Amino acid sequence: MLCCAVGYAQVIKGNITDSLGKAISYASINLKSSANLVIAYTNSDDKGNYTLQIPAGADKNALQVEVSCIGFKKQAQQVSNATSYNFKMLHAVNQLQAVTIKDNRPRLRVHGDTTDYKVSDFSSPQDRVIGDVIKKLPGIDVAKDGKISYNGKAISNLYIGGDNLLDDKYNIATSTIPNGVVDKVQVMENHQPIKMLKDKVVSEDVALNLTIKKDAKLQLVGQETIGAGLPDKYYADLNAMMFKDKYKAINYFKANNTGNDVAADMVSHNLSGYLSRMDNDKPGTVLSLGTAGDPDLPRNRYLFNKSAVGNFNNLVNLKNGLQLKANVSYLHDEQKQNYTRLSEYYLPNDTVRYAEVQKNRQRPDVLHTQFTANANKDKYYLNNTFMADYSRNTGYSALNTNGIPVNQVFKDNLMDLSNEFSLMNTNKGNKIFEFYSYLNRSTEPESRVIDPNLNPDIFNNGVAYKQLTQTVDIPTWFTNNYVGYKVPGNLITQSYKAGFTVQSQTLRSNLNLTQANNAVNLLSDSAVNNLNWQRRKLYAEAGYDIPGDKLKMSIGLPLNLQQISYQDSYYHLDKDLTRLYFNPRVSVKYQTAIENYISLGYNYRNDMGNIQDVYNGYILKNYRSLYANNADLTERKTQNANLGFNYRKAITLFFFSLNAGYTHINANNIASSIITNNLQQRVVLPFNNNIDSWSGSGYVSKYAFGLRTTFSAGVMVQTTRLNQILNNIILPYNTVSTTYNLGADTKVSDKVNFSYKANYDQTTSSSSAVVTKSKFQRLIQQGTVNYNPLDNLFLSASADHYYTQQQQSNDLKYIFADASLKYKFNKLKLDVELTAQNLFNTKTYRALYLSANTFTSSSYTIPSRFLLARVMFNL
């Protein structure tokens, strides 16, 4: 029996504590052989105790017990004849070895409805302002006028550090804020700008937010540029910016005669939508010089200017949550335009042609002031915005039309004052009360003088005369006021409001002849207007919002009672109309996946025309367009339906969207035009008129990681069917327009980057009553290469190619090229840049335009080649 006992396994045990006698649980206990191999192991229990079995046959004299635990020094004891081994562990600090993960691939961070783009992932050394980087971001597209779209949808606003400094005049930010001060560009979908309505009232808006780097918030930021060139060129861009949490500002002065359009900074990208929501049908400018408009080129290619602008935007956040904002700008410019134009109107039995040459000069002065007070809290919202706009524009034109030389002087002075007040408050029952008031006053006296002796056979019975003077003014009062009540619920928010609008206008116009003996008389008995207009509307609306995570739905059920009256005693005109309209609308957004959704919408709208639809006296809108009306007020019924699908995969930087739309308009009148070789006369006739339009578009954007390239592509197809009455003949027209675009922006290496864009348009217009089928095609290509051979030396070259094919004329081909060289003096903290524009010295450009039965060919004089040297430094 004793011999057998020696072969059995032996048990050892013990206890493990720290230096204070506290038990250590989950310590690792290993039994090791003489070869340092673990032959048995266990863990201590919650009282620090352990038990180990020594395998049978193991040499006890060569064994050791080793104990280890995180945060304590490792200990070991040699096994002897004892059966108990206790350990008192000493604390130890162990520093883990550093692990570095390197990944230069651009990534997007998605949290909720917000997508973050890291600016440093997409920027290059030659990007000077944040707008240069935004153009490269996958999923984002920037139009020629600076309008930004995300996955095919235009943004509603651009915020800076979460604050609305600029409203929708965000070109100021994209063309001024240095690239280096912005940390992230955030895209906010389903953006609800009013905090108390978040997750209660559905919003389809998409907005951008620029997050500012911490060090840039602590100091004044500025990029200053001064330049001069040949022949006789100057350039200045001086700015100062601040982006603190409590105070934000973008203030600058710009001046140049290099074709850089400073007025582009002050474009309000969503103005038409804003006025539509206000129901404010502002009268537009009535008269013009009859110019050919602008060519389809970037403005710096064709603009002859002497511009200067001061723009001051300042915002202060007070401690009580009140935000005060002031936006003031003044623009002075002098612009020139020289062109020739050939216009053709295709009729069943004839083609009417106009040939004209114009040398135009305009001198606009524009002042804009806006003051805003805003409190945007979870339970309370207050906003008051006062705006005052004043502009004075004088235009001069030396005109030769069909061989007849005349001069024109056009003066246009606009004054526009408005105040918008909105208040929302939440009561103890979580119900929301709202009060809104908007008041607007505008006046725009216009006058145009044409001399000498334009078409005397038409205007003065063949007798020579001195000058023709047209004056127009439409002073306007408008107000919109309502009260509202919202009932937020767990699944649905109910909204109710009732209010009224009033519009009061007077249209005054005279078309006078100054005879050779300086006597002044009306052109005819039908060349004067003194029309009074009143539009009053009472409305009530019920709205229902479902702001769900997967399903978002908004339904509006407005009921409008409109009463319109207008009188002009000179024409014995005295009419009153009363209409009750129901204009329902619905929009649905369904989240098919985390990053994908389907949207659809429908609205039906009844509306009526404005004062410019009912004046009876003739107005000479331009030197060859004489307009009047001979029908009742326009009444339109518009149906609009749209369907869309948006797909996004942020981890692979892939964006895709498809959209389709249909619009049907039915009106109770139609314009009838009599076209001759010298004059166009238009009257409005009481005939039924239908317009149908279909559209479809697709957009895709993808960042290719292996190629370090953002690819984008899009297509849009639109077809429109309408009727025109020309020379007493009804002409049905079908116009089809197709647009394709393609783009790539790549970092070939850390020293070379390249961008390319192509846009192809094809327009076809046909009529069953006209044998001729009009068609033209246009291809625009743009490419830029940037190369920095040294850390402080930057080279850039760009080129634009324009190709136009039209069956009525020869093909058109143009190439423009620019180049620049920039050297950075690091110690002096300034850059010196030399640029050359229009290297091939192209001096004229032809543009073609096709619409329904009208074909226009215009030839423009454009600025020739020039050199510009600029010095740039940062504050």
CORDA-V576561 format. One record per residue. N is the residue number from 1. RES is the residue in one small letter. PHI is phi as a letter, one per 40 degrees, with the letter a starting at -180 (999 if undefined). PSI is psi as a letter, one per 30 degrees, with the letter a starting at -180 (* if undefined). NEAR is the number of other ideal C-beta (glycine too) atoms within 8 Angstrom. Layout:
BEGIN
<<N & RES & PHI & PSI & NEAR> <N & RES & PHI & PSI & NEAR>>
END
This chain:
BEGIN
<<1 & m & 999 & e & 4> <2 & l & c & e & 5> <3 & c & c & e & 6> <4 & c & c & e & 7> <5 & a & c & e & 7> <6 & v & c & f & 6> <7 & g & c & f & 7> <8 & y & c & l & 7> <9 & a & c & k & 7> <10 & q & b & k & 8> <11 & v & b & k & 9> <12 & i & b & l & 13> <13 & k & a & l & 10> <14 & g & i & a & 11> <15 & n & b & k & 10> <16 & i & b & k & 16> <17 & t & b & l & 13> <18 & d & c & a & 11> <19 & s & c & f & 7> <20 & l & c & g & 5> <21 & g & g & g & 6> <22 & k & c & k & 6> <23 & a & c & k & 10> <24 & i & b & j & 13> <25 & s & c & l & 9> <26 & y & g & g & 7> <27 & a & c & k & 15> <28 & s & c & k & 9> <29 & i & b & j & 14> <30 & n & b & k & 11> <31 & l & b & j & 14> <32 & k & b & k & 12> <33 & s & c & a & 10> <34 & s & c & f & 6> <35 & a & c & g & 4> <36 & n & g & h & 5> <37 & l & b & k & 6> <38 & v & c & j & 7> <39 & i & b & f & 9> <40 & a & a & l & 10> <41 & y & a & l & 8> <42 & t & a & l & 8> <43 & n & b & l & 8> <44 & s & c & k & 13> <45 & d & c & a & 8> <46 & d & c & f & 5> <47 & k & b & g & 7> <48 & g & g & g & 13> <49 & n & c & l & 10> <50 & y & a & l & 14> <51 & t & a & k & 8> <52 & l & b & k & 13> <53 & q & b & k & 8> <54 & i & c & k & 14> <55 & p & d & k & 8> <56 & a & c & k & 7> <57 & g & g & f & 4> <58 & a & c & k & 9> <59 & d & c & j & 7> <60 & k & c & f & 10> <61 & n & c & f & 6> <62 & a & b & g & 6> <63 & l & c & l & 15> <64 & q & a & k & 9> <65 & v & c & k & 15> <66 & e & b & k & 11> <67 & v & b & k & 14> <68 & s & a & k & 8> <69 & c & a & k & 11> <70 & i & c & k & 4> <71 & g & g & f & 7> <72 & f & b & l & 13> <73 & k & c & k & 7> <74 & k & c & k & 7> <75 & q & b & l & 8> <76 & a & a & k & 9> <77 & q & b & k & 8> <78 & q & c & k & 6> <79 & v & c & k & 12> <80 & s & b & b & 6> <81 & n & c & f & 3> <82 & a & c & l & 6> <83 & t & b & f & 6> <84 & s & b & k & 7> <85 & y & b & j & 10> <86 & n & c & k & 8> <87 & f & b & k & 11> <88 & k & b & j & 8> <89 & m & c & k & 15> <90 & l & b & k & 8> <91 & h & c & k & 9> <92 & a & a & k & 7> <93 & v & b & k & 5> <94 & n & b & k & 6> <95 & q & c & k & 4> <96 & l & c & k & 4> <97 & q & c & k & 4> <98 & a & c & k & 4> <99 & v & b & k & 4> <100 & t & b & k & 4> <101 & i & b & k & 4> <102 & k & b & k & 4> <103 & d & a & j & 4> <104 & n & c & g & 3> <105 & r & c & k & 5> <106 & p & c & k & 9> <107 & r & b & l & 7> <108 & l & b & k & 10> <109 & r & b & k & 8> <110 & v & b & k & 9> <111 & h & b & j & 5> <112 & g & g & b & 4> <113 & d & c & g & 6> <114 & t & b & k & 10> <115 & t & b & k & 11> <116 & d & b & k & 11> <117 & y & b & k & 12> <118 & k & c & j & 11> <119 & v & c & e & 13> <120 & s & c & f & 5> <121 & d & c & f & 8> <122 & f & b & f & 11> <123 & s & c & l & 10> <124 & s & b & l & 7> <125 & p & d & f & 6> <126 & q & c & g & 11> <127 & d & c & j & 9> <128 & r & c & e & 7> <129 & v & b & l & 12> <130 & i & c & f & 14> <131 & g & c & e & 12> <132 & d & c & e & 12> <133 & v & c & e & 14> <134 & i & d & e & 13> <135 & k & c & f & 9> <136 & k & c & f & 10> <137 & l & c & k & 11> <138 & p & c & k & 11> <139 & g & g & f & 10> <140 & i & b & k & 12> <141 & d & b & k & 11> <142 & v & b & k & 11> <143 & a & c & l & 8> <144 & k & c & e & 4> <145 & d & c & g & 8> <146 & g & g & f & 14> <147 & k & c & k & 8> <148 & i & b & k & 15> <149 & s & b & k & 12> <150 & y & b & j & 13> <151 & n & f & h & 12> <152 & g & g & f & 12> <153 & k & b & k & 9> <154 & a & c & k & 9> <155 & i & c & l & 13> <156 & s & c & f & 10> <157 & n & a & l & 13> <158 & l & b & k & 14> <159 & y & b & l & 12> <160 & i & b & j & 14> <161 & g & f & h & 12> <162 & g & g & f & 5> <163 & d & b & k & 10> <164 & n & c & i & 9> <165 & l & c & e & 12> <166 & l & b & g & 13> <167 & d & f & b & 8> <168 & d & c & g & 12> <169 & k & c & h & 12> <170 & y & c & f & 14> <171 & n & d & f & 13> <172 & i & d & e & 13> <173 & a & c & e & 15> <174 & t & c & f & 15> <175 & s & c & g & 10> <176 & t & b & e & 12> <177 & i & c & k & 14> <178 & p & c & k & 11> <179 & n & d & e & 13> <180 & g & c & f & 6> <181 & v & c & f & 10> <182 & v & c & k & 15> <183 & d & c & e & 7> <184 & k & b & k & 10> <185 & v & b & j & 15> <186 & q & b & k & 12> <187 & v & b & k & 13> <188 & m & b & j & 11> <189 & e & c & l & 9> <190 & n & f & h & 11> <191 & h & c & k & 12> <192 & q & b & j & 11> <193 & p & c & f & 10> <194 & i & c & j & 10> <195 & k & d & e & 9> <196 & m & c & f & 13> <197 & l & b & f & 11> <198 & k & c & k & 7> <199 & d & g & g & 4> <200 & k & b & e & 11> <201 & v & b & k & 12> <202 & v & c & k & 12> <203 & s & b & k & 9> <204 & e & b & g & 9> <205 & d & c & k & 11> <206 & v & b & k & 13> <207 & a & b & l & 13> <208 & l & b & k & 16> <209 & n & b & k & 12> <210 & l & b & j & 15> <211 & t & c & k & 10> <212 & i & c & k & 12> <213 & k & c & l & 10> <214 & k & c & e & 6> <215 & d & c & f & 6> <216 & a & c & f & 11> <217 & k & c & f & 11> <218 & l & c & f & 6> <219 & q & a & l & 6> <220 & l & c & k & 7> <221 & v & b & k & 14> <222 & g & a & k & 10> <223 & q & b & j & 14> <224 & e & b & k & 11> <225 & t & b & k & 11> <226 & i & b & k & 9> <227 & g & a & l & 13> <228 & a & a & l & 8> <229 & g & a & a & 12> <230 & l & b & k & 6> <231 & p & c & k & 5> <232 & d & f & h & 5> <233 & k & b & k & 14> <234 & y & a & l & 11> <235 & y & a & k & 15> <236 & a & a & k & 11> <237 & d & a & j & 11> <238 & l & b & k & 11> <239 & n & a & l & 12> <240 & a & a & k & 11> <241 & m & b & k & 12> <242 & m & a & k & 9> <243 & f & b & h & 11> <244 & k & c & l & 8> <245 & d & c & e & 5> <246 & k & c & f & 5> <247 & y & a & k & 9> <248 & k & b & k & 12> <249 & a & a & k & 11> <250 & i & b & j & 14> <251 & n & b & k & 10> <252 & y & a & l & 11> <253 & f & b & k & 11> <254 & k & b & k & 14> <255 & a & a & k & 10> <256 & n & a & l & 14> <257 & n & b & h & 9> <258 & t & b & g & 12> <259 & g & g & g & 14> <260 & n & c & j & 11> <261 & d & c & j & 10> <262 & v & c & f & 13> <263 & a & c & f & 12> <264 & a & c & f & 11> <265 & d & c & f & 13> <266 & m & b & g & 14> <267 & v & c & k & 10> <268 & s & c & j & 9> <269 & h & c & f & 11> <270 & n & b & g & 9> <271 & l & c & e & 8> <272 & s & c & e & 6> <273 & g & c & e & 7> <274 & y & c & e & 10> <275 & l & c & e & 10> <276 & s & c & e & 7> <277 & r & c & e & 6> <278 & m & c & f & 9> <279 & d & g & g & 8> <280 & n & b & j & 10> <281 & d & c & i & 7> <282 & k & c & k & 10> <283 & p & c & k & 12> <284 & g & c & l & 5> <285 & t & c & k & 7> <286 & v & c & e & 11> <287 & l & c & l & 13> <288 & s & a & l & 8> <289 & l & c & f & 13> <290 & g & g & h & 10> <291 & t & c & l & 10> <292 & a & c & f & 8> <293 & g & g & a & 5> <294 & d & c & k & 6> <295 & p & c & l & 11> <296 & d & c & h & 7> <297 & l & b & l & 12> <298 & p & d & k & 6> <299 & r & c & e & 10> <300 & n & c & f & 9> <301 & r & c & e & 14> <302 & y & b & f & 12> <303 & l & c & k & 11> <304 & f & c & j & 8> <305 & n & a & l & 13> <306 & k & b & i & 6> <307 & s & b & k & 16> <308 & a & a & k & 11> <309 & v & a & k & 15> <310 & g & b & k & 8> <311 & n & b & k & 14> <312 & f & b & j & 9> <313 & n & b & j & 14> <314 & n & b & k & 10> <315 & l & b & k & 13> <316 & v & b & k & 9> <317 & n & c & j & 9> <318 & l & c & l & 8> <319 & k & c & e & 3> <320 & n & c & g & 5> <321 & g & g & f & 8> <322 & l & c & k & 9> <323 & q & b & k & 14> <324 & l & b & k & 10> <325 & k & a & k & 15> <326 & a & b & k & 12> <327 & n & b & j & 14> <328 & v & b & k & 10> <329 & s & a & k & 12> <330 & y & b & k & 10> <331 & l & b & k & 14> <332 & h & b & k & 9> <333 & d & a & l & 13> <334 & e & b & j & 10> <335 & q & b & k & 11> <336 & k & b & k & 9> <337 & q & a & k & 13> <338 & n & b & k & 8> <339 & y & a & l & 12> <340 & t & b & k & 9> <341 & r & a & k & 13> <342 & l & b & k & 10> <343 & s & b & k & 10> <344 & e & b & k & 11> <345 & y & b & j & 11> <346 & y & c & j & 10> <347 & l & b & l & 14> <348 & p & d & e & 7> <349 & n & b & g & 3> <350 & d & a & l & 6> <351 & t & b & k & 7> <352 & v & c & k & 10> <353 & r & b & k & 9> <354 & y & b & k & 11> <355 & a & b & k & 10> <356 & e & a & l & 10> <357 & v & b & k & 8> <358 & q & b & k & 17> <359 & k & b & j & 9> <360 & n & b & l & 13> <361 & r & a & k & 11> <362 & q & b & k & 12> <363 & r & b & i & 10> <364 & p & c & k & 12> <365 & d & b & k & 10> <366 & v & b & k & 12> <367 & l & b & k & 11> <368 & h & b & k & 12> <369 & t & b & k & 10> <370 & q & a & k & 13> <371 & f & b & k & 9> <372 & t & b & k & 13> <373 & a & b & k & 11> <374 & n & a & k & 12> <375 & a & b & j & 12> <376 & n & b & j & 10> <377 & k & b & l & 9> <378 & d & c & f & 5> <379 & k & b & g & 6> <380 & y & a & k & 10> <381 & y & a & k & 13> <382 & l & b & k & 10> <383 & n & a & k & 13> <384 & n & b & k & 11> <385 & t & b & k & 9> <386 & f & b & k & 9> <387 & m & b & k & 11> <388 & a & b & k & 10> <389 & d & b & k & 12> <390 & y & b & k & 9> <391 & s & b & k & 11> <392 & r & b & k & 9> <393 & n & b & k & 12> <394 & t & b & k & 10> <395 & g & b & k & 14> <396 & y & b & k & 11> <397 & s & a & k & 15> <398 & a & c & j & 9> <399 & l & b & k & 14> <400 & n & b & j & 10> <401 & t & b & k & 12> <402 & n & f & h & 8> <403 & g & g & g & 5> <404 & i & b & j & 8> <405 & p & c & k & 6> <406 & v & a & l & 13> <407 & n & b & k & 11> <408 & q & b & k & 13> <409 & v & b & k & 10> <410 & f & b & k & 16> <411 & k & b & k & 10> <412 & d & a & j & 14> <413 & n & b & k & 10> <414 & l & b & k & 11> <415 & m & b & k & 9> <416 & d & b & j & 12> <417 & l & b & k & 10> <418 & s & a & l & 10> <419 & n & b & k & 11> <420 & e & b & k & 10> <421 & f & b & k & 10> <422 & s & b & k & 11> <423 & l & b & k & 10> <424 & m & b & k & 13> <425 & n & a & k & 9> <426 & t & b & k & 10> <427 & n & c & a & 7> <428 & k & c & f & 3> <429 & g & c & g & 4> <430 & n & g & g & 7> <431 & k & c & k & 10> <432 & i & b & k & 15> <433 & f & b & k & 11> <434 & e & b & k & 13> <435 & f & b & k & 10> <436 & y & b & k & 13> <437 & s & a & k & 10> <438 & y & b & k & 14> <439 & l & b & k & 8> <440 & n & b & k & 13> <441 & r & b & k & 10> <442 & s & a & l & 12> <443 & t & a & k & 10> <444 & e & a & i & 12> <445 & p & c & k & 9> <446 & e & b & k & 14> <447 & s & a & k & 11> <448 & r & b & k & 13> <449 & v & b & k & 10> <450 & i & b & k & 11> <451 & d & a & l & 11> <452 & p & b & k & 9> <453 & n & g & h & 8> <454 & l & c & k & 11> <455 & n & f & i & 8> <456 & p & c & f & 12> <457 & d & c & f & 6> <458 & i & c & e & 6> <459 & f & c & f & 10> <460 & n & a & h & 9> <461 & n & f & h & 5> <462 & g & g & g & 5> <463 & v & c & k & 7> <464 & a & c & k & 7> <465 & y & b & l & 14> <466 & k & c & e & 9> <467 & q & a & l & 10> <468 & l & b & k & 15> <469 & t & b & k & 13> <470 & q & b & k & 13> <471 & t & b & k & 11> <472 & v & a & k & 13> <473 & d & a & k & 12> <474 & i & b & i & 14> <475 & p & c & k & 8> <476 & t & b & k & 13> <477 & w & b & k & 10> <478 & f & a & k & 14> <479 & t & a & k & 10> <480 & n & b & k & 13> <481 & n & b & k & 9> <482 & y & a & l & 12> <483 & v & b & k & 10> <484 & g & b & l & 12> <485 & y & a & k & 11> <486 & k & b & k & 14> <487 & v & b & j & 9> <488 & p & c & k & 8> <489 & g & b & a & 7> <490 & n & c & e & 3> <491 & l & b & f & 5> <492 & i & a & k & 8> <493 & t & b & k & 13> <494 & q & c & k & 10> <495 & s & b & k & 14> <496 & y & b & k & 11> <497 & k & a & l & 12> <498 & a & a & k & 9> <499 & g & a & a & 11> <500 & f & a & l & 10> <501 & t & b & k & 13> <502 & v & b & k & 11> <503 & q & b & k & 13> <504 & s & b & k & 9> <505 & q & a & l & 12> <506 & t & b & k & 11> <507 & l & b & j & 14> <508 & r & b & k & 11> <509 & s & a & l & 14> <510 & n & a & k & 10> <511 & l & b & j & 16> <512 & n & b & k & 13> <513 & l & b & k & 14> <514 & t & b & j & 12> <515 & q & c & l & 12> <516 & a & c & f & 6> <517 & n & c & g & 4> <518 & n & g & g & 7> <519 & a & c & k & 6> <520 & v & b & k & 7> <521 & n & a & l & 7> <522 & l & c & k & 10> <523 & l & d & e & 10> <524 & s & a & l & 7> <525 & d & c & f & 5> <526 & s & b & g & 8> <527 & a & b & h & 11> <528 & v & a & k & 11> <529 & n & b & k & 12> <530 & n & a & i & 10> <531 & l & c & k & 15> <532 & n & b & k & 9> <533 & w & b & k & 15> <534 & q & b & k & 10> <535 & r & b & k & 11> <536 & r & b & k & 11> <537 & k & a & k & 12> <538 & l & b & k & 9> <539 & y & a & l & 13> <540 & a & a & k & 9> <541 & e & a & k & 12> <542 & a & b & k & 9> <543 & g & b & k & 12> <544 & y & b & k & 11> <545 & d & b & k & 13> <546 & i & b & j & 12> <547 & p & c & h & 9> <548 & g & c & l & 8> <549 & d & c & e & 4> <550 & k & c & e & 5> <551 & l & b & k & 10> <552 & k & b & k & 12> <553 & m & b & k & 13> <554 & s & b & k & 13> <555 & i & b & k & 10> <556 & g & b & k & 10> <557 & l & b & i & 9> <558 & p & c & k & 10> <559 & l & b & k & 10> <560 & n & b & k & 12> <561 & l & b & j & 11> <562 & q & b & k & 13> <563 & q & b & k & 10> <564 & i & b & k & 13> <565 & s & b & k & 9> <566 & y & a & k & 13> <567 & q & a & k & 9> <568 & d & a & j & 13> <569 & s & c & f & 8> <570 & y & c & e & 8> <571 & y & b & g & 7> <572 & h & f & h & 5> <573 & l & c & k & 11> <574 & d & a & j & 6> <575 & k & b & k & 10> <576 & d & b & k & 7> <577 & l & b & k & 10> <578 & t & b & k & 8> <579 & r & b & k & 9> <580 & l & b & j & 8> <581 & y & b & k & 10> <582 & f & b & j & 10> <583 & n & b & i & 10> <584 & p & c & l & 10> <585 & r & a & l & 11> <586 & v & a & k & 11> <587 & s & b & k & 11> <588 & v & b & k & 10> <589 & k & b & k & 13> <590 & y & b & k & 10> <591 & q & c & j & 11> <592 & t & c & f & 6> <593 & a & a & a & 5> <594 & i & d & e & 4> <595 & e & b & g & 8> <596 & n & b & k & 11> <597 & y & a & l & 9> <598 & i & b & k & 11> <599 & s & b & k & 14> <600 & l & a & l & 10> <601 & g & a & l & 11> <602 & y & a & k & 10> <603 & n & a & k & 10> <604 & y & b & k & 11> <605 & r & b & k & 11> <606 & n & b & k & 13> <607 & d & a & l & 7> <608 & m & b & l & 13> <609 & g & c & a & 9> <610 & n & b & a & 8> <611 & i & c & f & 12> <612 & q & c & f & 11> <613 & d & c & f & 10> <614 & v & b & g & 14> <615 & y & c & k & 13> <616 & n & c & f & 12> <617 & g & c & k & 14> <618 & y & c & k & 11> <619 & i & b & k & 15> <620 & l & c & j & 11> <621 & k & c & e & 9> <622 & n & a & a & 9> <623 & y & c & f & 12> <624 & r & b & g & 10> <625 & s & b & j & 11> <626 & l & b & j & 12> <627 & y & b & k & 10> <628 & a & a & l & 13> <629 & n & b & k & 10> <630 & n & a & h & 7> <631 & a & a & l & 10> <632 & d & c & l & 8> <633 & l & d & k & 11> <634 & t & c & k & 12> <635 & e & b & k & 11> <636 & r & b & k & 13> <637 & k & b & j & 10> <638 & t & b & k & 12> <639 & q & b & k & 11> <640 & n & b & k & 11> <641 & a & b & k & 9> <642 & n & a & l & 12> <643 & l & a & k & 10> <644 & g & a & l & 12> <645 & f & b & k & 11> <646 & n & b & k & 13> <647 & y & b & k & 10> <648 & r & a & k & 12> <649 & k & b & j & 8> <650 & a & c & e & 10> <651 & i & c & f & 6> <652 & t & b & g & 7> <653 & l & f & h & 14> <654 & f & b & k & 11> <655 & f & b & k & 13> <656 & f & a & k & 12> <657 & s & a & k & 14> <658 & l & b & k & 9> <659 & n & a & k & 13> <660 & a & b & k & 11> <661 & g & a & l & 11> <662 & y & b & k & 12> <663 & t & b & k & 10> <664 & h & b & k & 10> <665 & i & b & k & 10> <666 & n & b & k & 9> <667 & a & b & l & 13> <668 & n & c & g & 10> <669 & n & a & l & 13> <670 & i & a & k & 12> <671 & a & c & k & 10> <672 & s & b & k & 11> <673 & s & b & k & 11> <674 & i & b & j & 9> <675 & i & b & k & 9> <676 & t & b & l & 7> <677 & n & c & f & 6> <678 & n & b & f & 8> <679 & l & a & k & 9> <680 & q & b & k & 10> <681 & q & b & k & 9> <682 & r & b & k & 12> <683 & v & b & l & 11> <684 & v & b & k & 12> <685 & l & b & l & 11> <686 & p & c & i & 6> <687 & f & b & k & 7> <688 & n & c & k & 7> <689 & n & a & k & 11> <690 & n & b & k & 10> <691 & i & b & k & 11> <692 & d & b & k & 11> <693 & s & b & k & 11> <694 & w & b & k & 9> <695 & s & a & k & 12> <696 & g & a & k & 11> <697 & s & a & l & 12> <698 & g & a & k & 11> <699 & y & a & k & 13> <700 & v & a & k & 10> <701 & s & a & k & 16> <702 & k & a & k & 12> <703 & y & c & k & 12> <704 & a & c & j & 9> <705 & f & c & e & 8> <706 & g & c & e & 4> <707 & l & c & f & 6> <708 & r & f & h & 8> <709 & t & b & k & 10> <710 & t & c & j & 16> <711 & f & b & k & 10> <712 & s & a & l & 14> <713 & a & a & l & 11> <714 & g & a & l & 13> <715 & v & a & k & 10> <716 & m & a & k & 11> <717 & v & b & k & 11> <718 & q & b & k & 11> <719 & t & b & k & 11> <720 & t & b & k & 9> <721 & r & b & k & 9> <722 & l & a & l & 11> <723 & n & b & k & 10> <724 & q & b & k & 12> <725 & i & b & j & 13> <726 & l & b & k & 12> <727 & n & f & h & 8> <728 & n & g & g & 6> <729 & i & b & k & 9> <730 & i & c & k & 7> <731 & l & b & j & 14> <732 & p & c & k & 10> <733 & y & b & k & 13> <734 & n & b & j & 10> <735 & t & b & k & 11> <736 & v & b & k & 10> <737 & s & b & k & 12> <738 & t & b & k & 11> <739 & t & b & k & 12> <740 & y & b & k & 9> <741 & n & a & l & 12> <742 & l & a & k & 9> <743 & g & a & l & 12> <744 & a & a & k & 11> <745 & d & b & j & 11> <746 & t & b & k & 11> <747 & k & b & j & 9> <748 & v & c & e & 7> <749 & s & a & a & 5> <750 & d & c & f & 3> <751 & k & b & f & 6> <752 & v & b & k & 9> <753 & n & b & l & 11> <754 & f & a & k & 12> <755 & s & b & k & 12> <756 & y & a & k & 12> <757 & k & b & k & 10> <758 & a & b & k & 11> <759 & n & b & k & 10> <760 & y & b & k & 11> <761 & d & b & k & 10> <762 & q & b & k & 11> <763 & t & b & k & 12> <764 & t & b & k & 10> <765 & s & b & k & 15> <766 & s & a & l & 9> <767 & s & a & k & 11> <768 & s & c & f & 5> <769 & a & c & f & 8> <770 & v & b & k & 11> <771 & v & c & e & 3> <772 & t & c & k & 5> <773 & k & b & k & 7> <774 & s & c & k & 13> <775 & k & a & k & 11> <776 & f & a & l & 12> <777 & q & b & k & 11> <778 & r & a & k & 13> <779 & l & b & k & 12> <780 & i & b & k & 12> <781 & q & b & k & 10> <782 & q & b & k & 12> <783 & g & b & k & 10> <784 & t & b & k & 10> <785 & v & b & k & 10> <786 & n & b & k & 13> <787 & y & a & k & 9> <788 & n & b & j & 11> <789 & p & c & f & 6> <790 & l & b & l & 5> <791 & d & c & f & 5> <792 & n & b & g & 7> <793 & l & b & k & 11> <794 & f & b & k & 13> <795 & l & b & k & 12> <796 & s & a & k & 13> <797 & a & a & k & 10> <798 & s & a & l & 11> <799 & a & a & k & 10> <800 & d & b & k & 14> <801 & h & b & k & 11> <802 & y & b & k & 15> <803 & y & b & k & 10> <804 & t & b & k & 14> <805 & q & b & k & 9> <806 & q & a & k & 14> <807 & q & c & f & 7> <808 & q & c & f & 7> <809 & s & a & l & 7> <810 & n & c & l & 3> <811 & d & c & k & 7> <812 & l & b & k & 12> <813 & k & b & k & 8> <814 & y & a & k & 9> <815 & i & b & k & 10> <816 & f & b & k & 12> <817 & a & a & k & 11> <818 & d & b & l & 12> <819 & a & a & l & 11> <820 & s & a & l & 12> <821 & l & b & k & 11> <822 & k & b & k & 13> <823 & y & b & k & 10> <824 & k & b & k & 10> <825 & f & c & j & 10> <826 & n & c & e & 6> <827 & k & c & e & 4> <828 & l & c & f & 6> <829 & k & f & h & 7> <830 & l & a & l & 9> <831 & d & b & k & 10> <832 & v & b & k & 11> <833 & e & b & k & 13> <834 & l & b & k & 11> <835 & t & b & k & 12> <836 & a & b & k & 11> <837 & q & b & k & 12> <838 & n & f & h & 14> <839 & l & d & e & 10> <840 & f & c & f & 8> <841 & n & f & h & 7> <842 & t & c & k & 11> <843 & k & b & f & 6> <844 & t & b & l & 8> <845 & y & a & k & 13> <846 & r & b & k & 10> <847 & a & b & k & 12> <848 & l & b & k & 14> <849 & y & a & k & 9> <850 & l & b & k & 12> <851 & s & a & k & 6> <852 & a & f & c & 9> <853 & n & c & g & 13> <854 & t & b & k & 11> <855 & f & b & k & 12> <856 & t & b & k & 12> <857 & s & b & j & 14> <858 & s & b & k & 15> <859 & s & b & k & 10> <860 & y & b & k & 14> <861 & t & c & k & 7> <862 & i & b & l & 13> <863 & p & c & k & 10> <864 & s & c & a & 8> <865 & r & c & k & 9> <866 & f & a & l & 13> <867 & l & b & k & 10> <868 & l & a & k & 14> <869 & a & b & k & 11> <870 & r & b & k & 12> <871 & v & b & k & 11> <872 & m & b & k & 11> <873 & f & a & l & 10> <874 & n & b & k & 9> <875 & l & c & * & 8>>
END
